[in-house]
């Protein structure tokens, strides 16, 4: 199975490789897309390792709130 990091690097190469120097004047949209995808990948990786603990933390926090 291909790692998420390898997929993100391949996507970056694909996206940035297709942008010519003339098109770069419009802004850094491919950069923001890459940042967004990498952030989603990091969150997915962290969630995979810590899902049980994160759910316990959120559940405990919600249960500790008392109605006003």
C-alpha positions in Angstrom: 0.0 0.0 0.0 1.3 3.4 -0.9 1.9 5.8 2.1 -0.1 9.0 2.3 3.2 11.0 2.3 4.2 9.4 -1.0 0.8 10.3 -2.5 1.1 13.9 -1.4 4.5 14.2 -2.9 3.3 12.8 -6.2 0.3 15.2 -6.1 2.6 18.1 -5.5 4.8 17.1 -8.4 1.8 16.8 -10.6 0.2 20.1 -9.6 3.3 22.2 -9.6 4.7 20.5 -12.7 1.7 21.6 -14.8 1.8 25.3 -13.8 3.9 27.4 -16.2 5.7 30.5 -15.2 3.0 32.7 -16.8 0.2 31.0 -14.8 2.1 31.6 -11.5 1.3 35.3 -11.8 -2.3 34.5 -10.9 -1.5 33.6 -7.3 -0.4 30.6 -5.4 -3.5 28.4 -5.6 -1.6 25.1 -6.1 0.4 25.9 -2.9 -2.8 26.4 -0.9 -4.3 23.2 -2.4 -1.1 21.3 -1.4 -1.2 22.8 2.1 -4.9 21.8 2.5 -4.3 18.3 1.3 -1.2 17.9 3.5 -3.1 19.1 6.6 -5.9 16.7 5.8 -3.4 13.9 5.5 -1.7 14.7 8.8 -5.1 14.8 10.5 -6.0 11.4 9.0 -2.7 9.9 10.2 -3.0 11.3 13.7 -6.7 10.2 13.9 -5.7 6.7 12.8 -3.2 6.4 15.7 -5.2 8.2 18.4 -8.8 7.7 17.5 -9.7 5.9 20.8 -8.0 8.4 23.0 -9.4 11.4 21.1 -12.9 10.1 21.3 -12.4 9.5 25.1 -11.2 13.1 25.5 -14.1 14.6 23.7 -16.6 12.4 25.4 -15.2 13.2 28.8 -15.2 16.9 28.1 -18.8 16.8 26.9 -20.0 14.8 29.9 -18.3 17.2 32.3 -20.3 20.2 31.1 -23.3 20.9 33.3 -26.4 22.7 32.2 -26.5 26.3 33.4 
